[in-house]
Each structure stands twice: as C-alpha cells, then as structure tokens.
Amino acid sequence: MGVTEEDEDRADAWFHALSDRTRRDILRRVLAGEHSVSALAAEYDMSFAAVQKHVAVLERAGLLVKRRRGREALASGDVDSVRSVREMLTDLEGVWRGRVARIDDLLREDKD
C-alpha cells in the first residue's frame, strides 16, 4: 500500500501540532474529557489568544474537535486521529527496526 500525498500532508500537520509541549499538554487534557477553551487558557501562563492559537493548530491537524455551547467554545480530543498517529508511528518503527536488523546482519557477515 502506497503513501498518498494526502497521507503525507496529514502527517505533516500531526507532527507540527505535536512538536510543541503546550499543544501536547492541551491534547492530553482534551483526550481525558471536554474542556472549554477559556478553562484551558486558565491553566497556562500565556494569553487566551495564544492558547486559542494552540487549539487551532490541534484542530487543523484533526487531533481535536471544537464545538459551541452558547458563547463557550468546547474542545475535545479526536481519539480516532490519535490512534491514526499511533499507527503511523508503529509503521515507521517497523521500517526502522527492519533497517537496523539488516545493518546488524551485514555487520555480522562482515565480521565472519
């Protein structure tokens, strides 16, 4: 099965979103349960607008979903997307483990 351009774009968005520790922390919180963006913002030593931007990056990457309840924006984690990230990382791990095993085999052959 080949990797499509869409798959690559999605991976870029995921890894960009997950490259920041604040976004990873926000994601952990919203995977545990729905939070209002203002409640999330209260947890960080940064402006509300900065937290909103982090939430927007996670939302664009498909890792969280926002919905409105009156004037409140609520965020929750998208478990299926997080599972997709895990599957991609597992696939990459398999590729690299295979490469390392082949290198080990070559080194053993060279030794003999």
C-alpha positions, 0 to 999 in steps of 0.5 A: 500500500502506497503513501498518498500525498494526502497521507503525507500532508496529514502527517505533516500537520500531526507532527507540527501540532505535536512538536510543541509541549503546550499543544501536547499538554492541551491534547492530553487534557482534551483526550481525558474529557471536554474542556472549554477553551477559556478553562484551558487558557486558565491553566497556562501562563500565556494569553487566551489568544495564544492558547486559542492559537494552540487549539487551532493548530490541534484542530487543523491537524484533526487531533481535536474537535471544537464545538459551541455551547452558547458563547463557550467554545468546547474542545475535545480530543479526536481519539480516532486521529490519535490512534491514526498517529499511533499507527503511523508511528508503529509503521515507521518503527517497523521500517526502522527496526527492519533497517537496523536488523539488516545493518546488524546482519551485514555487520555480522557477515562482515565480521565472519 
